[in-house]
C-alpha cells in the first residue's frame, strides 16, 4: 500500500508541475483538467490548473460500479462549465498508474 501511495504522490507532483508549466504558454488562456479515479475506492478527484497557477480541486465519489455514472456526470458538468466560459478541449490523454485511472483534458480559450 505504501508503494502505491508513494507512486501516486510522485505522479500527482509531476502532473501538477507539468500542468503549471503548460498553463504558461504565450498569452493564450489554457488550463489542464486532470481526473483521478482510484479503482480500490480511495483517492478520486478532479484537479484544474489555470494560467494564474490557481488550482481547483473537485471531489469525485469513490470508484465503485454504482458510482460510475455519478463521477461521469461530475466530470461532464465540469467540462461543460469551462466550455460555457469559452474554452474548448484541444487534447485528451488517458492512462493508469497502478489502480488509479488518470485522464487529462487540455483546454484553450
C-alpha positions as CSV (number, residue, x, y, z in Angstrom):
1,X,0.0,0.0,0.0
2,X,2.9,2.4,0.8
3,X,4.3,1.7,-2.7
4,X,1.0,2.7,-4.3
5,X,0.7,5.8,-2.3
6,X,4.2,6.9,-2.9
7,X,3.9,6.2,-6.7
8,X,0.7,8.2,-6.7
9,X,2.1,11.1,-4.8
10,X,5.0,11.2,-7.3
11,X,2.7,11.1,-10.3
12,X,0.5,13.8,-8.7
13,X,3.5,16.1,-8.1
14,X,4.8,15.8,-11.7
15,X,1.2,16.2,-13.1
16,X,0.7,19.5,-11.2
17,X,4.2,20.7,-12.2
18,X,3.6,19.9,-15.8
19,X,0.1,21.5,-15.6
20,X,1.5,24.7,-14.3
21,X,4.2,24.8,-17.0
22,X,1.7,24.1,-19.7
23,X,-0.6,26.9,-18.5
24,X,2.1,29.5,-19.0
25,X,2.0,29.3,-22.8
26,X,2.4,32.6,-24.8
27,X,-0.6,34.7,-23.8
28,X,-3.2,32.0,-24.6
29,X,-5.7,31.2,-21.9
30,X,-5.0,27.5,-21.2
31,X,-5.9,25.1,-18.5
32,X,-5.5,21.4,-17.7
33,X,-8.2,19.4,-16.0
34,X,-7.0,16.1,-14.6
35,X,-9.3,13.4,-13.2
36,X,-8.0,10.8,-10.8
37,X,-10.2,7.7,-10.1
38,X,-8.9,5.1,-7.7
39,X,-10.2,1.7,-8.6
40,X,-9.8,0.5,-5.0
41,X,-12.2,3.1,-3.6
42,X,-9.5,5.5,-2.5
43,X,-8.4,8.9,-3.9
44,X,-10.8,10.2,-6.6
45,X,-10.9,13.9,-7.6
46,X,-10.6,16.4,-10.4
47,X,-7.7,18.9,-10.3
48,X,-7.9,22.0,-12.6
49,X,-4.8,24.3,-13.1
50,X,-5.2,27.6,-15.0
51,X,-3.0,30.3,-16.4
52,X,-2.8,32.0,-13.0
53,X,-1.5,28.8,-11.4
54,X,-4.8,28.6,-9.5
55,X,-5.5,25.0,-8.5
56,X,-9.1,23.9,-8.1
57,X,-10.0,20.6,-6.6
58,X,-13.4,18.9,-7.2
59,X,-14.3,15.8,-5.2
60,X,-15.5,12.7,-7.0
61,X,-17.3,9.7,-5.5
62,X,-15.3,6.7,-4.5
63,X,-14.8,4.4,-7.6
64,X,-17.4,1.7,-7.2
65,X,-19.5,0.4,-10.0
66,X,-22.6,2.0,-8.6
67,X,-20.9,5.5,-8.6
68,X,-19.6,5.4,-12.2
69,X,-22.5,7.4,-13.5
70,X,-22.2,10.0,-10.7
71,X,-18.5,10.6,-11.5
72,X,-19.1,10.8,-15.2
73,X,-21.8,13.4,-14.6
74,X,-19.5,15.4,-12.4
75,X,-16.7,15.3,-15.0
76,X,-19.0,16.2,-17.8
77,X,-20.5,19.1,-15.8
78,X,-17.1,20.4,-15.1
79,X,-16.1,20.3,-18.8
80,X,-19.3,22.0,-19.8
81,X,-18.8,24.7,-17.2
82,X,-15.4,25.6,-18.8
83,X,-16.9,25.3,-22.3
84,X,-19.6,27.8,-21.3
85,X,-16.7,30.1,-20.3
86,X,-15.3,29.9,-23.9
87,X,-12.8,27.1,-23.5
88,X,-12.6,24.2,-25.9
89,X,-10.9,20.8,-25.4
90,X,-7.8,20.6,-27.6
91,X,-6.3,17.4,-26.2
92,X,-7.1,14.4,-24.0
93,X,-4.7,11.9,-22.5
94,X,-5.7,8.7,-20.6
95,X,-3.8,6.2,-18.7
96,X,-3.4,4.3,-15.5
97,X,-0.9,4.2,-12.7
98,X,-1.3,1.1,-10.5
99,X,-5.0,1.2,-9.5
100,X,-5.5,4.8,-10.4
101,X,-7.1,5.9,-13.8
102,X,-5.8,9.3,-14.9
103,X,-7.4,11.5,-17.6
104,X,-6.0,14.9,-18.5
105,X,-8.0,17.3,-20.7
106,X,-6.2,20.4,-22.1
107,X,-8.5,23.3,-22.8
108,X,-7.8,26.6,-24.7
109,X,-9.6,29.9,-24.9
